[in-house]
């Protein structure tokens, strides 16, 4: 079958296909339990900050290593089978912590969680293209991000519930979330395995060199850098927002930590609304509005001295950044319809920006002696996204 022809044909997606795929997006959100779990592990094992911080750092490291090879793997075994492998790895990573609580046990578990998530994000997003037409791809991916965000919200709630109510009876405590998420992972495996999905198959298998060569395509490179900026702003806001409150208003860490909750609340709202708005608005207009909101947020975060204005700035970043990934990812896939697997690997590799941006923000903040330096780094990312808006293509 000619893959180009199959892309242009309308797709009819049944609810019985859509639900298992969305359940996989929910499983994709399990990776966000690392932040919550690392705090409990640090307390249980009396770890230093540097030892505990290694856990979340592992997540972005595996995106750098596994994204492009996963694109090649999809060419050989298909997208659905690759997603199934990612779910199996994820389920295993959630079961391992139940066998022990040693440092290296948890290190292995979080490494597998990062590997599984890197494989899943690379393969699940292009799998959606086999169910949804190009014109609805961005909105569907955004809805998937909304479903993913639900799992991200549940992780700290389940950990707290397990630590304080029923689960201590079984000796699991905060690890209750591992049990629940492991069960959901197994359900996801069963549901997706039983779901028939027709895939267009590539004409030939590709190598690492051929995948990386796609970065020589100007628009693909623009998309790759856009993903890096999106993730950098996302991780950067979560890291810097509480510090801004403590620096400018003198609040405690416990009070300032609510800023992260504000970000996630408005990011989730943005994903939910974007799933519908992207069906009736052009990607360029929608993306432009989103980035303008982020630009206004940067101005507030650079200048605001009151709690209300700082919260408004954080909320605008969350709302504006909520749909950036979906639009850029859809643009990249549609720009190279015959190389979706390779392009997906490159885009997910761009999530490594979640490591680069915080490092640059830390150096900038130290250089000027204030969080204004960190915000300036994020503002540079927003400026790039404004430039990218002008390059968005009509689908």
Buried (B, 14 or more C-beta within 10 A) or exposed (E): EEBEEBBEEEBEBEEEBBEBBBBBBBBBBBBBBBBBBBBBBBEBEEBEEEBBEBBBBBBBBBBBBBBBBBBBBBBEEBBBBBBBBBBBBBBBBBBBBBEEBEBEBBBBBBBBBBBBBBBBBBBBBBBBBBBBBBEBBBBBBBBBBBBBBEBBBBBBEBBBBBBEEEBEEEEBBBBBBBBBBBEBBBBBBEBBEEBEBEBBEBEEEBEEEBBBEBBEBEBBEBBBBBBBBBBBBBBBBBBBBBBBBBBBEEBEEEBBBBBBBBBBBBBBBBBBBBBEBBBEBEBBEBBBBBBBBBBBBBBBBBEBEEBEEBBBBBBBBBBBBBBBBBBBBBBBBBBBBBBBBBBBBBBBBBBBBBBBBBEBBBEBBEEEEBBBBBBBBBBBBBBBBBEBBEEBEEB
